[in-house]
Amino acid sequence: MNRPDALTPDQSRAREAVRGMSRPAADPAFRARLRGQFVSGTIAPAARPVVGLVPFIARPAVRWGGAVLAAAAAFVVVSLLNQAPDWRMRTVSGDGIVVVDGVPVPIAHAADLERRLRAGARVQVPAGVRIELMSEGQLAIQFSPNTEASVPGLPGRWFGRAGTAELRSGELRVTTGRGFHGARLAIETPEARVEVTGTTFALICEPAGTCLCVMNGRVKIGARAGGAMHDVIEGRRRYVFADGRPDESADMRHTEHEPLGEFRDRMRGSLGAR
């Protein structure tokens, strides 16, 4: 508060004018009415401020926002539950360096190698090295030596039930499990496209073309450029030539019977019998 000697002349005159004002007397009628209401307990409550209307008005928006958040949370939960089990490295054999997405990883660093072998990763397997991956109950895949391919995308459990992969060179052996039933996997090579719905097979990409050998089930294959897809049934193979010659159909290669059978039998316990 300002000291008296610090006030300006105008401030001093205003102070004296206020001090000279008389105190207003209370209206006798108002005092009597207020006393009666207090004694009888009928004093009206103070009017609710306008700002109190805001929560009431906002309630529909709050409810709507809560519903949106609940729906979003449910979608996230369902999406997570829909995901198939991640790829896990079942076995790795041989000695050398695997290149994953351009990064060289020694076979001895198994934990680092498994971490990098995720869906969509591009893998270059050197001579003398074999890698097997598994999605529990769904799918198992074997990367043979001298193979360059991508790790397949995994189909969802209930929706989004399609996966894709690419084989540039070498050989992939694949077997499916009970959880794969109703799903699809498409694998493309430089000249062919393969559609898998449940089976055990080998896909071999050579300079001359692509060979599909089916041990169990049925797989479709056709030219990557488009055209008819052809069924390859159990015990048969189909060869799509890189130079455009007509496809060749025959019995599956005898060299594939033993490795495919051994691979399928080892994986059957974890994939579930079909």
Secondary structure by P-SEA (a helix, b strand, c coil): ccccccccaaaaaaaaaaaacccccccaaaaaaaaaaaaacccccccccccccccccaaaaaaaaaaaaaaaaaaaaaaaaaccccccccccccbbbbbcccccccccaaaaaaaaccccbbbbbcccbbbbbbccccbbbbbccccccccbbbbccccccbbbbbbcbbbbbbbbccccccbbbbbbcccbbbbbccccbbbbbcccbbbbbbccbbbbbccccccbbbbbcccbbbbbbccccccccccccccaaaaaaaaaaaaccccccc
